[in-house]
Amino acid sequence: MKKIIKLAIIGGSYDSTIAKTHLRSLFSTGKYEVICGCFSENKNKNKKNSQFYSLQENKIYNDIQKLIFYEKKNIDLALVLTPPNTRYKIYKKLAVNNIGIIAEKPFEGNSQKAKRIYKLLKNKKIFFVSTYSYLGYPAIMEIKPLLKKIGSIKNFILEMPQESSALKNAKMKLWRTKDKSIPNLHLDLASHLLSLIIYFFNEIPSKVNSLENKNLKYVDNAYTWLKFKNFIGQLWFSKNSPGKKNELSIKIFGSKGSIEWAHRKHEEIILSDNNGNKHNITRRSKNSKYLKNNKYFTYSAGHPGGFLDSFINIYEEIYNLYKKNIKNSPILLNLEDNLKIILILEKIHYSSIKESWQKII
């Protein structure tokens, strides 16, 4: 009989869109079971959560401490889906009870709390992973080994524009409209871009500088420049860009060529060389490693999936990491990398306030 991972879910109420994605993905693997949850502190909402998660009402808790007391022996890991700035106390309660953690990105919303939790999780050797969804895309996996073909990296441009705060009929969660020490725009979008930088280059910037717009009461548009030891980069992330859905794009330029990828064509990579040649790498390309491998896709070539495929790949990796005692995963950032992202995000925001370059290290 297949060994499954028994989960408790913290947050992720029935009206959470990201919760639905997590559920579909982890259930698609056939390797997880949701045992219990503290989905909301609202008792009325939890009655609906009982139906949504197909759990008996005695398995739905309004208090995390009660969940831990009654369910600690029944669960393997806790999946934390609450907003980033609410997680410090949750992590602490789970860690002191030696319960491993899967967290929706980013790790935390405050650098000081992130440092304290990092030390606690590391000292107690708590299993921890976060879900940066784009790292599960087969094309993103394909790009990393392709970087060798474009020579030494010279510069890059990563963009992630959305229109959610620009739409007149937009219905944003209240917590998303209230920025704290790190703007929610940075936690939501820029963290994805930083996860890609760490994944591709295994390096963090030495300095950052940024310009931000507050078109409403919160930051909803930003341009950021990053200096590394041997190359430079630029980020644009926005929620105030009408006509843009979730259009992540990647352009990396090297001494021998370039690589381009866009979310709207997520099964295609454009590889250019300095002889003026362009090569389209797709799922039908014989020389691809990940794109041609059907185990990373829900459907065969010609039936694009994307976001859900990526999350399924991430949950497959989490299972392998936890159950098979593998030390590292190629698509899951470790605890140190998760902390680095929060520290860089804070410096990006601070550089905009001070209108000057800020050192990361």
C-alpha positions, 0 to 999 in steps of 0.5 A: 500500500502506498504511503501517503502524507497526512495533512492538516491545513491552516487557512485556505477557507472554501472561498480561497482561490489558491486553496482550490489549486493546492487541493486539486494538485495534491489530490492529483498525485494520489499521495496526500490526504487532508485529515483536519484543518483550521481553515478559519476562526469564523465558526460559521465559515467552518461549517461550509469548510466541513462540506468543502473539504469533505471532513467531519465537523469534529475535524474542523478547528477554530483554534490552531492550538486545539488542532495540534493538541488533538491531531498531532499524532495523526498528521505528517505535515501542515499546509499553511495558506494564510496571508504572509504577515499572519504566519509567525505565530503559526510557524512557531506553534507548529515548530515547537510541536515538531510538525513539518511545514508546507507553506504557500509562498512567500515564507513570511511578510516581515524580515525580523520575524522571518529571521527568528522563525528561520532560526527556530526551524533550522535549530529544531530541524523542522521539515520546511518547503514553500510552493513557488509555482513557476519552478514546477513548469517543465519549461522553467526546468528546461531553461536552467541547463540551457543557460550553459549554451548562451555563455556567461550571463550579461543581463536579464529582464523579468516581468510580471504585470497584472491588471487586478487593481486597475479593474473597476469591478475588481474584488480584492481581499481586504488584507491585500490593500493594506501594506506593511513593512513589505508591500503586498505587491512585492510579497505576491509578485516580486517573490516569484521573480526572486525565486526564479533568479535564485533558481537560475543563477544560484546567486543573489544580488549585491545591490538593488534599487527600485521605483514604486507607484502608489496609485491607490493606498498601496503599492501596485507598480514597481521597477527594480534594478539589481547588481550581481558580481558579473551581470545586471538585471531588471524587474517589472512587477505590477497590478495596475496594468490593464490588459495584462492577466498574469503575463510573466516573461523571462529574457536572459542575455549571455555572451553567446546568445539569449533565452526567452520564455513567456507564460502565455506560451509556457510550452515554448522556449526561444533560444537564440545564438550570436550567429543570428539563429533562433531555435524554438524548443517545444514538447516535440523537440527531441533534444529537450529533457523536461519538455518532452517528458510526459510525466511533468504534464497532465495531458499529452503534447497539444493539450496545454495545462500549465499552472495545475501541472506545475503545482502537481510537479511541486507536490510530487517533489514534496512527497519525494523530499519528505517520504524518500528522505532526499536531501535536496530538490531541483525545484524546491527552494530551501529554508535559506533561499526562502529567507533570502527572498524576504530580505531582498524584498525588504531592501527593494522597498527600502531602496524606493523609499530612500531613492538610493541603491541598497546593499543586500550583503 
